[in-house]
């Protein structure tokens, strides 16, 4: 699509967001299965339902504009969701994975906040009142989701710290168990001489 006018830019940005939201709807169920924290699972499930409603709002926006919704892939969202999926594959299930996914999901929310802020402002400039209201509603939901993820992080992060300390203590115990063996073998070598 050629972008030559404000209207063209507006539609292009809307198509990008539409693609982003559809990608999120496909990714959230997989990510929800990977998390351990019940609060995080609940936040993801709530946001999945909210995202479906946001897509319906975008469908309404495209209806008002008499324009087709699809036809573009949001590469930014694709990359952010791939990063989250990589965490889910590479990090053992538990508090550390939950914290990593919260970070990845907050990056997704910040991306969406920026995108919806942009199109809401364009809608206002283009005097598209109904569309401005629809996009503004979604923008507020994205901000609320980001705040919710911050709250969940406040509960998960202390578990991450404790997990790290416990893991560090386990490694120290293993080193102490190995250390006397090394000392004993050195003593044996000295006595042989």
C-alpha positions as CSV (number, residue, x, y, z in Angstrom):
1,X,0.0,0.0,0.0
2,X,1.3,3.4,-0.9
3,X,1.3,5.9,2.0
4,X,1.0,9.4,0.6
5,X,-1.6,11.1,2.8
6,X,-2.6,11.2,6.5
7,X,-5.5,8.9,5.7
8,X,-3.2,6.4,4.1
9,X,-0.9,6.5,7.1
10,X,-3.9,6.1,9.4
11,X,-5.2,3.0,7.6
12,X,-1.6,1.5,7.3
13,X,-1.1,1.9,11.1
14,X,-4.6,0.4,11.8
15,X,-3.7,-2.6,9.7
16,X,-0.5,-3.0,11.5
17,X,-2.3,-3.0,14.9
18,X,-4.9,-5.4,13.6
19,X,-2.2,-7.9,12.6
20,X,-0.5,-7.3,16.0
21,X,-3.7,-8.1,17.9
22,X,-4.4,-11.2,15.9
23,X,-0.9,-12.5,16.5
24,X,-1.3,-11.9,20.3
25,X,-4.6,-13.9,20.3
26,X,-2.8,-16.8,18.8
27,X,0.2,-16.5,21.2
28,X,-1.4,-15.9,24.6
29,X,-2.8,-19.5,25.1
30,X,0.6,-21.0,24.6
31,X,2.2,-18.5,26.9
32,X,-0.5,-19.0,29.5
33,X,0.3,-22.7,29.6
34,X,4.0,-22.0,30.2
35,X,3.5,-19.8,33.3
36,X,3.3,-21.0,36.9
37,X,1.9,-18.0,38.7
38,X,-1.8,-18.1,39.1
39,X,-2.0,-14.3,39.1
40,X,-0.1,-14.2,35.8
41,X,-2.3,-16.9,34.3
42,X,-5.4,-15.0,35.3
43,X,-4.0,-11.7,33.9
44,X,-3.1,-13.4,30.6
45,X,-6.6,-15.0,30.3
46,X,-8.3,-11.7,31.0
47,X,-6.2,-9.9,28.5
48,X,-6.8,-12.6,25.9
49,X,-10.6,-12.0,26.2
50,X,-10.0,-8.2,26.2
51,X,-7.8,-8.5,23.0
52,X,-10.7,-10.4,21.3
53,X,-12.9,-7.4,22.1
54,X,-10.2,-5.0,20.8
55,X,-10.2,-6.9,17.5
56,X,-14.0,-6.5,17.3
57,X,-13.5,-2.7,17.9
58,X,-10.9,-2.6,15.1
59,X,-13.4,-4.5,12.8
60,X,-15.9,-1.7,13.6
61,X,-13.2,0.9,12.8
62,X,-12.5,-0.7,9.4
63,X,-16.3,-0.9,8.8
64,X,-16.6,2.9,9.4
65,X,-13.7,3.6,7.1
66,X,-15.1,1.1,4.5
67,X,-11.7,-0.5,4.3
68,X,-10.5,-4.1,4.5
69,X,-8.7,-5.0,7.8
70,X,-6.1,-7.5,6.6
71,X,-3.2,-7.4,4.3
72,X,-0.3,-6.5,6.5
73,X,1.9,-8.4,9.0
74,X,3.1,-6.5,12.0
75,X,6.8,-7.4,12.2
76,X,7.3,-5.6,15.5
77,X,4.7,-7.8,17.3
78,X,6.0,-10.9,15.5
79,X,9.5,-10.2,17.0
80,X,8.2,-9.4,20.5
81,X,6.1,-12.6,20.6
82,X,9.0,-14.7,19.2
83,X,11.1,-13.4,22.1
84,X,8.4,-14.4,24.6
85,X,8.2,-17.9,23.0
86,X,12.0,-18.3,23.2
87,X,11.8,-17.6,26.9
88,X,9.1,-20.2,27.3
89,X,11.3,-22.8,25.5
90,X,14.6,-22.0,27.0
91,X,13.8,-21.2,30.7
92,X,12.7,-23.9,33.1
93,X,9.1,-23.4,34.3
94,X,8.9,-21.5,37.5
95,X,9.3,-18.0,38.9
96,X,12.2,-17.1,36.7
97,X,10.3,-17.9,33.5
98,X,7.3,-16.1,34.9
99,X,9.4,-12.9,35.5
100,X,10.9,-13.2,32.0
101,X,7.5,-13.5,30.4
102,X,6.1,-10.6,32.4
103,X,9.0,-8.5,31.0
104,X,8.3,-9.8,27.4
105,X,4.6,-9.1,27.8
106,X,5.1,-5.6,29.1
107,X,7.2,-4.9,26.1
108,X,4.2,-6.1,24.0
109,X,1.9,-3.8,26.0
110,X,4.2,-0.8,25.6
111,X,4.3,-1.5,21.8
112,X,0.5,-1.5,21.7
113,X,0.3,1.6,23.9
114,X,2.5,3.4,21.4
115,X,0.6,2.1,18.4
116,X,-2.9,2.9,19.8
117,X,-1.7,6.4,21.0
118,X,-0.5,7.1,17.5
119,X,-3.8,6.0,15.7
120,X,-6.0,7.7,18.4
121,X,-4.2,10.9,17.8
122,X,-4.5,10.6,14.0
123,X,-8.2,9.8,14.4
124,X,-8.7,13.0,16.4
125,X,-6.7,15.0,13.8
126,X,-8.8,13.5,11.0
127,X,-12.0,14.4,12.9
128,X,-13.0,10.7,13.2
129,X,-14.8,11.1,16.5
130,X,-16.3,7.6,16.8
131,X,-13.1,5.9,15.8
132,X,-11.1,8.2,18.2
133,X,-13.4,6.9,21.0
134,X,-13.1,3.3,20.0
135,X,-9.3,3.5,19.9
136,X,-9.1,5.6,23.1
137,X,-11.0,2.8,24.9
138,X,-8.5,0.2,23.7
139,X,-5.6,2.5,24.6
140,X,-6.9,2.7,28.2
141,X,-7.2,-1.1,28.4
142,X,-3.6,-1.6,27.2
143,X,-2.4,0.9,29.9
144,X,-4.4,-1.0,32.6
145,X,-3.0,-4.3,31.4
146,X,0.5,-2.9,31.7
147,X,-0.3,-1.8,35.3
148,X,-1.7,-5.2,36.1
149,X,1.5,-6.9,34.9
150,X,3.5,-4.6,37.1
151,X,1.4,-5.6,40.0
152,X,1.9,-9.3,39.2
153,X,5.7,-8.7,38.9
154,X,5.6,-7.3,42.4
155,X,4.4,-10.6,43.6
156,X,6.6,-12.8,41.3
157,X,9.9,-10.9,41.7
158,X,10.4,-11.8,45.4
159,X,9.9,-15.5,44.4
160,X,12.6,-15.0,41.7
161,X,15.0,-13.6,44.3
162,X,14.3,-16.5,46.7
163,X,14.6,-19.0,43.9
164,X,18.0,-17.5,42.9
165,X,19.2,-17.6,46.6
166,X,18.0,-21.2,47.0
167,X,19.7,-22.2,43.7
168,X,22.9,-20.4,44.8
169,X,22.8,-22.2,48.2
170,X,22.4,-25.5,46.4
171,X,25.5,-24.8,44.3
172,X,27.4,-23.8,47.4
173,X,26.4,-27.1,49.1
174,X,27.6,-29.0,46.0
175,X,30.9,-27.2,46.0
176,X,31.4,-27.8,49.8
177,X,30.7,-31.5,49.2
178,X,33.3,-31.6,46.4
179,X,35.8,-29.5,48.3
180,X,36.7,-32.0,51.1
181,X,37.3,-34.6,48.5
182,X,39.8,-32.4,46.8
183,X,41.5,-31.7,50.1
184,X,41.6,-35.4,51.0
185,X,43.2,-36.3,47.7
186,X,45.8,-33.5,48.2
187,X,46.6,-35.0,51.7
188,X,46.9,-38.4,50.2
189,X,49.4,-37.2,47.6
190,X,51.5,-35.5,50.3
191,X,51.5,-38.6,52.5
192,X,52.7,-40.7,49.6
193,X,55.8,-38.4,49.1
